[in-house]
Amino acid sequence: MNWNDLLSEERFVEHINEDCTPYRNDYDTIICSTLFRRLQDKAQVFPLDDDDYVRTRLTHSLEVSAIGKKLGECAFAKVKAAGLDPWFEDHLEKEFSDVLLCAGLIHDIGNPPFGHFGEFAIREWFQKHLGEMELNGTPITEILSDWQLQDLYTFEGNAQSIRLLSKTPYLGTMNGFNLSYPVLGSIMKYPISSEKLAIAKRENTAPLYKKIGYNYSERELFDTLNEKTGMNGHRHPLSFLLEAADDIAYRTSDVEDSMVKKVLGITKIFEALELYQSEMDASGSELSAEVASCIQKLKDLYQNEIEKKTRKPELAAVQRWNQFLQGQMIQDATDSFVRHYHALMNGEFYGDLFDDTCSGHVIMAISKLSEKWIYTSSLKIKTELYGRRVIDSLLGQFMPAAIKYDTDEKMTFIECRIIDTVSDFYKSMYRTESEGRSEADKLYLRILMITDFISGMTDNYAKRLYQELFA
């Protein structure tokens, strides 16, 4: 791979008489879009939360964007200083980092309501109910291809992001956001289809990626993206920096938000971190002393806040520690980018930029802390279970009507009214995509129409619609 192709300025449709740079256009398009604004009412960790302090998908995405740009700036400077690639001598850092600025804003744009639990609820619904549904007496599972079925069984927010960004009606066109290929390539964390992932699992071979990155409906986009950027089926090198930005943002912010929600206290944090560090000592890890230094930093900050008689010394110490960690993590991630540069450019790197770094161990310690105390807290689980019921009920209401829609099978009066409730935004997507397609493809696209509709809802809209329909 080379950067002239990886940072190609091409996009779906070239606009005429535009004076701005392509990435500036991408930024403006994203910021002004309805889909981006909806992220303000989608959960990051705590669904349906009334507290203005805790992160939403919108504030999380803004943080990832800012951290991503900083990672891009640092990585550019380090690669250039190391003399690893002559491209960096002749180009501006902005060409490199602005892609991450834009990609950070949209990396979660396909996530359904109620956070990652919403993804699970959609997958579970298809796995449980798709085999029960028929069209003109033929089981749906016999009409759809294996690839199409796997898309539904393994619904994934990353693949949904690619779909929405490339297919939604926007600014009077049906080209989605018409973003530049480098931005789209940077958010594709898993360049693999559900079909290939299923084949790898059936053949009991270890897949390179654990989740899917694009659907059958976006297969042509994936091929074009590979052709235009020269990715050749590999991850875009900038996607590793974007992944690092995401890890930095949510690992640190989840702890802070959980303290605000009184799910965590400083004692639990110390206990979890010290337990992890003691396990490192026992294993003889060379990085144990560095991790111990990071933990001591938090203790020192906490003591400092107590001495200053800060009103909330625990929270203030964690906020300052998070700021310290972000700087450390940016340095570790960009050092790793330089260390693995040639493997990244050859599509031979399948790890994480935090592997074998102090930051990687701190992230793992925080991950274990989060799994034990944050993601299993009753406060979070109760709202997630409610969200599961909302999604399950809405899919059960809309999907049977969508199966018959636009076919010769007679719809009931109620089914017609149900389809009337679906936003024209998503019905127009279906009409455009389905033109000239086979009946099997049309069925698949009608199912996606409802999936798009429900996964595109905000937490509160989904809750409100559920209450209106089922209260």
N, C-alpha and C positions, 0 to 999 in steps of 0.2 A: 504494500500500500504506500501511496505517496500523498503529501498534503495538497498538491495542486488538484488532485481528484477528490480527496477527502473533504476539502473545503470548497468544492465546486459551488459557484453561485447560482446554479440552475435550480429550478423549481418546476412544479407541474405546468403552470401557464406563465409565460413571460409577460409582464406588464409593459406598456409603452409609456414613454415620457416620465419615467420615475428618476428623480435625481438622488434619492436616498440610497444608501448601501443596502444590499439584500438583508443583512441581519438587523439593521435598523427597522426595515419594513416588517420583519418577523416580530420584533419586539412590540411595535405599535399594534400589529394585528392581534397578538396574544392579549396584551393589556386591555384592549378595547372590546374583547369578545365576551359574549354571554357565558360561554362554557367556563371561561376563566373566573368570571364573577361568581359563578355558582359554587366555586370552591370555598367561599366564605361561610357556607352553610353545609359543609361536609366535614365529618369528624376526622381528626388526626389520631387521637387516642380515645377521647371521651365523647361518644355520640350524644346528641341532643343536650348539650351542656349549656347552661345559662350564664356561666362565668365568662366574662369578656377577656379574662387573663389567659386562659389556656389556648393552645394553638388550634387552628382549624387547618384544613388542607390548603387554604389560601395563604395563611401566614407561614405555614411550613414551606410552601413552594417558593415564597419570596425569600426565605432564609436559604433554601437550597440554591436559588439563583445567585444570591450574593456570595455564598461560599464557593459555588461553582466558578464564578468569575475570578475570585481570588486564586483558586486552584489553577485556573488557566493562566493567569498572570505569572504565578510562581513557576509552574511547569515550563512555560515558554522561556522564561529567563534562565532556568537551570539547564534546559536542553541546549539553548544557544551558547551558554557559557562552557558547556562540556564539548561543544563542537561536534555533536552527534549527527547533525543533518544540515546541509547548506541552505535548505529552504528557510531556516530561521534567520539567516543573515540578510535575506532579501525581503522579508515581510514584517508587518507590524504585529505586535502582541495582540492588538485589538481584534484582528482577523481570527485569532485563535480563541481568545477568552469570551468574545461576544456570543459565540455559538453556545457556550455553557451558560451564559447569562440567560439566553432564551430557552434553552433546553430545561433548565431548572424550573422555569415557570410552568412548564407543561408536562413534566415527567409523571404527575399523578392525575392528569386531567380525565383519564378514563376510569378512575376508581368509582365504584358505586356508592350509594349512601351507606352509612354505618361502618365505614372503614373497611379493613381487611375482612372483618366478619361478614360484610355484605358480599364480598367475592365468594366466600365459602357458601353462603346461603344460596346464591345463584347456581353455583356448581352442584350443590346438593339437590336443588329442585330438579334440574335436568336429569341427574343420575337417577332420581327416584321416580319421576313422572313421565319422561319422554317416551319410555317404552309402553306407556298406557294409552298413548294418543294415536288417532288414526285420521286419514284423509281419504274419503270415498271408500272406506272399508279396508284400506291398506295401512298397516302400521307405519308410523313415521320413520321408525328405525330401519325399515326396508326401502324407504324412498331416498333418504339422505345418504350421501357417501360416508365412508368411514372418517375421512378428514373433517367433513362438516359436523358429524356427530361428536368427534373428539374436541372440536372447537367449543361445543356447548358443555360437554362434560368437564372440560378443563378451563372454563371461563377465567380469564386473567386480565387484570386491570391494565397491564403493560400493553397487551395486544389491543385492548379496547381503546387505549390512548391513540395508537396508530390509526385505528379505524375512524375515530371521531375527527381527528385532525385532518384526515384525507378525504372524508366523505360527507361531512355535514354541510348543509346549505349555508353559505356565508357571503355577505356582500354581493348578493344577487347572482352568485355562481354556484355550481355544484362541485367545486374543486376543494372543498374543505377550507382550511386556513391557507392553502397554497404556500406552505412554508418551504424554505430551501432544504435541499436534501441533507446537508450536513446536520441541521438541527434535528430532522427526523431520525437520521442515523444515530445520533448521539443518545436519543432516548430509548433506542431498541436494545435493551439489556440482554435479551435472549433471542438471538437470530436463528430461531428454530420454529417449525410449525408443530401443531398438535399431532399431525400425522406421523412425522418423523420421530417425535418424542414417544408416541405410542408404540411404534415399531421397535424402537430401542428397548423399551420395557418388555415387550413381548419376546424379543430375542435375548432378553436377559443380558444386554450389553449396557455398560454405564454410559448414559447420555452426557454430552458435554454441558448441557444446561438443564436445570431442574424445572423450568417453567417455559411457557410458550411466549413468543414475541410478536406473532402476527397470525391472523386468521386466513382461512381459505378465501374469504372475500377480498383480502388485501394481498393476495399472492402476486399479482402483477406489479403492484407498488413495490413489493419486496425485491422482485427481479430488477425493476428499474432502478431502485435505490442502490442495489449492488453494482449495477452497470455504471451509473453516473458517478458514484463515489469510489469505485474500485475496492469495495469492502470484500467482495467475493465470498459472501456467506459468513464472514467473520464479524466480530464486534468492532464497531468504530472505536479507535483509540480513545477518543474523548468520552466515550460511554463509561470508561473505567473511572475517569475523573468525576463524572456526574454521579456515578454510584458512590464514590467516596464522599462527595458533597452531601448526598442523601443520608449516608451513614453518620456523618458528623452532625448534621442538623437534628435528626430524630433521636439519636442516642443521647445527646446532651439535653435536648428540650423535653423529652419524655420524663426524665427524672425531675426536672424543674417543675413541670406541670403537675406531676404526681404529688409533689410537696405542697403545691397550692391547694390541691384537692384533698390534702391530708391523708393520702394513701401511703405516703412514705414520710419517714422522719430521718434525721441525720444519723441516729444510732443504727438503724437498719442499713443505711448506706455504708457506714464504716464497717459494720459486720460483714457485709457481702464482699466489699472490696478486700478486706483483710483476709477473708477465707480464700479468695481467689489467689491472692499474693502468697499465702502460705502453701497452697498447692503448687505454685510455681517454684517456690523454694525447695519443696520436696522432690520435684522433678529435675532440679538442677538447671533450670532455665537461665540462660545468660542474660535475659532481659529482666530478671526478677528485681534487681536493684533499681532499674529505671522505673518500673511499675510502682515499687515501694516509694520512690521519690514523688511520683504523681499523687499517691494516696496521702503522703505527708503534706503535700501542698494544700490539699483540701483541709486537713486538720489545722494547718497554720492559718489558713484563711478564716476558718471558723473561730479560732481563738482570737484572731484579730478583730472580728466583728463583735465578739463578746466584750473585748476590751473597749471598743468604741461605743458600747452600749446601743448597738443597732437594734431597732424595734423588732426585726425578724432576722436574727443572726444566722439561723440555719439556712434560710432561703437566700440571703445575701451572699453567704459563703459559697453555696452551690452555683449561684449565678456567676460569681467571679471565677470559680473553678471551671465552669463551662467555657468561659471566655479564654482562659488559659489553655484548656484542652483543645479548643478549636485551632488555636495557633500551632500547638504541637502536632495535631493531626494533619494540618495543611502541610507542614514541613515533612512529616513522615510519608504522606501520600505522594507528594511531588518528588521526593528523593527516590521513592519506589518506582515512579513513572520513568525517571531517568535511568535507574538501574535495570529496568526491564524494557527499555525503549525499543530495542531491535526485535525482541520477542513480540511486543505489542504491534509493531509495524508489520511483522510477518504473519500475524494472526495466530501466533503460537503461545500466547499467554492466556491461561484459563483461570488464573487465580484471582486474588483480591489485592489491591494496592496496599492494604494494611497487613498482609501476611508477613509474619516474622518481623514485626515492628512493635515498639512499646505501645503505640496507639492501638494496634490490633488487639493486644492483650487487655488494654483498658476497655475497649469496645466490648470484648468478650465478657469481661467482668460486669459491665453495665448490662449486657444482654441477659446474663444469668440473674442479675438483680431484678430486671424488668419482668422476666418470665415468672419469677417466684412471687413478686409483690405487686407489680403494676398490671400486667395483662391478665392476671387471675383475680384481681380485686372484685369484690361483689358489686361495687359501684359501676365498674365497667361492664361486667358480665350481665347484669340486669338489663341495661339498656341495649346491649348487643342481642340478647335473647328476644327482646321486644322487636328490635330491628329485623331479626330473622323471621319473626311472624309477619311483619309488614311485607317484606319481600316475597315470602312464600305465598301469602294471600294475594298480592297483586299479580304475580306470575300466574297463579291459578285462575285468576279472574280474566286476565287479558289473553293468555296464550291460546286457549281453545278457540276463541273468536278469530284470532290472527291466522290460525291454521286454515280456516275456511275462507278468509278474506281473499278477494281477487281470484276466486276459483268458481267452477260451475256447481259446487256443492252449496245447497241452499242454507243460508244463515237464518237463525231465528231473529225475531224482533229485538230481543235483548242483546244478542251478539252484535247486531248492527249498531245498537246504541253504545255498546262497549267500544267498538272501533271508532265511533264518533268522538269518544273521549280521548283517544290517542292524539297527541299533538301533531298538527300538520307538518311540523318541522321534521318529524321522523317518517311520516307517511310520504313526504316528498323525497326523502332519501331512498325509500323503498321503490318508488315509481321510477326514479332515475336509474337505480342499480338494476332493477329487474327487467328493463326493456330489452327484448330480444333474447332473454335467457331461457333455459330449459325449465320445465315445471318443477323439477327437483331443486334447482337453484333458486327459483322463486319462493318455494316453500322455506328453504333455508334463510332467505333474506327476509321473509315475513317474521320468522322466529327472531332474527336479529333486530327487526324493527321494534319488537316489544322489549327485547333485551336492552337495546339502545335507549328506549323510552324510560324504562325503570332504572337502569344503571345511571342514567343522566340526571335523575332526580336528586334534589338536595335532601338532607335528612328530614327537615321539617315539612317539605312538600310531600315526601313519601308518607310521613306520619299523618299529615292532614288528609291526603287522599284515602289512605287506609281507613281513617275514622269516618270520612264521608260515606265510603262504600260499605263498611262493615259494622259501624257502631250501632 
